[in-house]
């Protein structure tokens, strides 16, 4: 039975994470500033639950918290750094004290907790898992949220560095960036006006596209999405005619030379990308450009037809590059699937699995690229040993076929 330590467990995201782990039978250690809300949560959980109070603004507290959890209920298998503060701070009125407190909780605490956990887990020799709760603000600042965005951007870089260094010890380190979640906390005061301005819209929590034609389940809406990002950093998937053959020939020639004398790949060696939207389309493009066999599956027949006729083009600023990929609708594909990259919207996961499961080879696997909590559903359908979770962060928009 796994032992999970969750910081910031008294409310909001931390409380939901604790409840989810408890439902799966994990032993829990819950940590937060105040004891009463922790006791209330523990009383409603069905598994063994320990409670620890901790002020994460103190430099020694994060490491001490990990050691106490380890000593009280045994080795920690999963560390979830969910504690965080979200004060509204205008840059012109920022003080050193407010900045230091924000970074102490949002950055220093998870980093030091991870370091302490890594030392204990490495000594134990059985690996471990760290999950840092980041935010979409790491990539997109808002008025009054600059310092918070800075702390989360730093946390994501610290996560990447820890993953790189600790992987050798079998310790996985990842970050999850949820959308806006009101937590009703004195530490995170959010006005109703602010929540209404950035909270979920009726269209599944995303701003509506400029054009929103009817779409079938599992495919992203066509039309350009206004993300208010620097156009030079945006990448849009577009269906445009590829460059003339002389431009493409050198790359194709290199690909042929690289594969000369190698065995012909079977259909199960093909990467099947299910869902040809921003994430799926970008990854299909990158794999095909690198010389890998790729099959793009999407329920939108017009989308598939455009890819077949014109190729798939990624635009980075003023630069555009195209590749040819196999594109099919689900009902036109009877191939045995080996390497599946699942990139449909979360609500379409069940329908996608109805199509994938009977076609998946005995040694095939599925990577969830949906940045959500769909891995449990996928594992129930095809087995945990063939399910891979991934977090993908791509600046990409989708436009109509040209």
N, C-alpha and C positions, 0 to 999 in steps of 0.2 A: 504494500500500500504506500503510495507516494506521500511525502511530507512536503507541504507547500507553505512558504512564508509569504504573506501578503502585507506590504506596508500601505498605509492610507486605506485601511480596510473598513473604516467606520461608515463610509457613505460613498455615494456616487459609483464610479467605475470599480473601485476596490471592493466595495460590498458585493457588486454583481459578480466579480471574478471569484470571490470567496464562495459565494453560493453555488456557482457553476462547478467549482472543484469539489465542493462538499457533495453535490449531487452525483459525482463520479466516484465517491467513496474515499477521497483523499483525507489524510490527517492535516489539520490546519493550525498554523500559528498566525494570529491576527494582530497587527500592530497599528497604533494610531496615538494621537496626543491625549485623548480623553478615554477613560475606562468605561464609563456608562454605555455609550453606544456600542462598544465592542462586546460587552457582556450581553447586551440585547441581541446582537447579531448571533453570538455563539449559542444563545439559548434556542434559536430557531433553526440551527443547523443540525443535520442528522449524524454527523461524524465527530470524532474526537477533536476538540478545538481548544487550543491554548490562547491566552490573551496576554499581550505585553504592551505597556504604554511606553512611548518614546517621543522625545523632542528632537526631531531630526535637524534642527538648526544648530545643535551642539556638535562639534567636530568628531568626538569619540563615539557618539551614539550609534551611527549606522553599523560599524563593526561590532560594537557591543551587542546590538540587537541580533545580529546573525549568530553570534556565539551563544547568546542566551537561548534562542530558538533551537539551536543544534543540541545544546545541553539538556533542555527540558523535554524534548520529544524525539530526539534522535536526529540523524543526518537529514539535512534539507535537500530534497530532490529538485525543487523548483523555487526560485526566488522571483517574486513579482514586485517590482518597484513601481507602485501605483500612487504613492504619496506625492502631492504637488500643491502648489499655491498659485492662484490666478488673480493677483491684484491688478486693478486698473491703474496704470502708471503712465502719465504723460512724460515724454522724454525731457521736455523743458523743465519739469518740476521734479525730476528724479533726484533722490538723495543716495549717498553711499550706503546708508543703513538699509534702505528699502531694496537696493540692488543686491547687497550681500545676503540679506535674508532670503530673497527670491532664489538666488543661485545656490544657497546652502541647501535648500529643500529640493529644488528641481534638478540640480546637477550634482553638487558635491555628495549629497546623501546617497543617491543611487550608485554613483561611481565607487564610493568607499564601501558601500554594502556589497557591491559586486566583487571588489578586491578581496574583502574578508571572506566572502563565500568561495571565491576561486581558490584561496589558500587551503581552506578546509576540504573542499571537494577534490582538489588535486592530491592532497595527502591521502584521502580516502581511496582514490583511484577508480571510481565508478562513474566519472563524468557528472554532468548536471545541466541545468537549464536556467537561464536568466531571461526575464521578459521585462523590458522597460516600457512604461506607458508614455509615449510621446504625444504629439498633437499635430494636426494639420497646420497649426501656426508656425511650425518649424520651417515651413516653406512659404508662408503667406502672412505677413504682419498686418495688423489692423490698428487704427488709432486707439491709443491707450493700451495696446498689447505688445508694444515693441520689446520691453524687457522680458516679458514672458516668452515671446517668440524666440528671442535670443537664447534663453535658457534651454528651450526644447531643441533648437538647432544644434546647440552644443552637445546636448544629450544624445542626439542621433549620431554625431561624429564619434562620441565616446563609445557608443554601442558598436559601431563599425570597428573601432580600434580593439575593443575587448574581444569581439568575435574573432578577429584576426589572430590575436595572441593566445586566447584561451582555447581555441579549437584543438590545439595539440594535446590538451588535457581531456578532451571529450566533453568540454563545456560549451554548450550552444548559447549564444547571446543574440537576442533579437529585440526589435522595437515595434510597437504597435501604435498607430496613429488614429485614434477614434475621431469621429466628428464631434460636434458640440454636444455636451452632456451637462445639463444643469444639475448641480449637486446640493444646493440649498445648504451651504456651509458658511459659517462666519469667516473662515479662512479664505473663501472664494466668493466674495460678494459680487453678484451680477444683477444689474437692474433688469426689470421686465422689458424695458425698451431695447436694451442691448441684446437680450435673449431673443426677442422677436426679430431683431435685425439680422442675426447670424444663425438662428436656429433652423431646424428642418423646415423645408417648404412642403406643401402637399404632394409634390412630385418626388417622393422617396428621398427627401433630404438634399436634392441637388437643384441648382438654379435651372429653370427650363431653358432648352435651347432656343435659339432665335427662330428656327423653324422646327416643328415637331410633328412630322408626318406619322401616321399610324405605324407601329412596329410590332412584329411578332415577339413572343416571349423569348428571352435569352439573348436578344441582340440590342446593342446600345442605340440610342436615338441618333438619327442623322441630324445634320445641322451643326453649325459651329457653336461651341460653348464658350462663353465669355468668361475666362478665368482671370482677366485683368493682369496678365503676366507680360513681361518684356517679350515682344514678338521674336527677338533674336534668340530667345531661350526656348520658345515653343516649338514643338514638333507636331505637325499635322499629317495624318494619314490622308492621302488624296489618291484618287484613281485618275491618273493622267497617263498620256501615252509615254512609254519609256524613251530614253534617248536613242539616237540612231545606232544601228548595229556596230559601226566602227568603235563607238564609245564603250560598248559592252564587251566586245570581242576579247580584249586583253584579259579581263577578269575571268571570262569563261575559259580562255586558254589555260590560265593558271590553274583553274579548278580541275580541268581535264588532266593536266600533268600531275597534279597532286594525287589524283585517284587512279593513275595508270598502274596496272598490275595488281590492284587491290580487288578482293572479292566483291561481286555485285551485292548490294544491300537488299535484304528482304523487305516486305511491306511493314513488318513490325519494327524495322529500324527507322522508319519515317516518324518524324515529329508531327503528331496530329494536334493542331491548335484548334480547340473548340471555342468559337466566339471570336469573330473578326473585328472587334472594336479597337479602341485605342491601345489597350495593353496587348491583346492577342495579335492585332495587326502589326504592332511594332516588333514584337518578338518573332513573329513569322518572318517579317522582313529581315531581321538581323540574322536569324538562323539560315535562311536561304542565301543571303549574301555571303555567309561564311562557307557555303558549299554543302550544307546539310540538306537532306531531303525533307520537304515540308509539305503538309497537307492542311489547308485552311478550310474549316467547316463552319458554316454560318446558316442560320435559318432564313436570312433575307436573300431571296433569289436574285434580286436586282444587284445587290452587293456582290454576290458570287459571280454573276455574269460580267460585271464591270472589272473584277480582278482578272477573270479569264481573258477578257478582250484587251485590256489596257495594261495589265500588270499592277503591282503594288508600289506606290511611291511614298517615300518619307521626305518631308521638307523640313530642313533646319535653317531657319532664316530664309535667305535667298537661294540656298543650295538645295537641289532636289536630286534624288537618286532612286532608281526603279529596279525591281527584280521581278522575275516570273515565278509564280508559285501555283501549285495545284490548288484549285478552289472548287468546293462541292457543297451542295446542301445535304443535310443528314439523310434524307430519303434516297439520295443518289449514291451513297457510299456504303459498300458492303465489305470493305477491307477489314482485316484483322488488325486491331490496334495494339501497338506496343508502348510507345512513348506518347502520353496524352498530356497536353498542357491545357488546363481548363480555365477559360477566361470569360465565361458568361457572367451575367449579373447574379448576385447571390440568390435571388428569389427563383432563378431558373435552374438552380443546381439539380434539383430532383428530376426535372424533365431531361436535362442533359445526361444524367446518370442512367435514365431509362434507355437512352440510345447507346451510351458507352459500354455499360456492363455486359450485355450479351456479345459484344464485339471484342472485348479486351482479352488479349492473349494470356495464357496461364502465368507467364513471367512479365506481363505488362504492368504499368504503373500509371498513376495520375498525379500530376502536380497541380494543386489549387493555387491559382494566381489571382484570387479574388479579394485578397486583403480583408477577409471576413472570418466568421466562425463556422465555416462549412466543412472543415476537415473531419469533424466527428460524423457528419452525415455521409461523407464519402467513404470513410473507414467502415461504417456499418454496411455499406453496399458492396465494397470490393475487398475489404480487409485492411487493417491498420498497417500491415507490412508493405502494402502497395500504395499507400497514401503519403504524399509529401506536401507539407505546408510551405508557402513562400510569401514573402512580402515584396511587392513590386512598387516602385515609386518612379513613375514615368510622366514627364510633362508631354502630354499628347492630346490632341483633339481629333475628332473625326469630321470630315466634310462629305457632302453628297458626291456620288459618282459624277465625274465630269463628262 
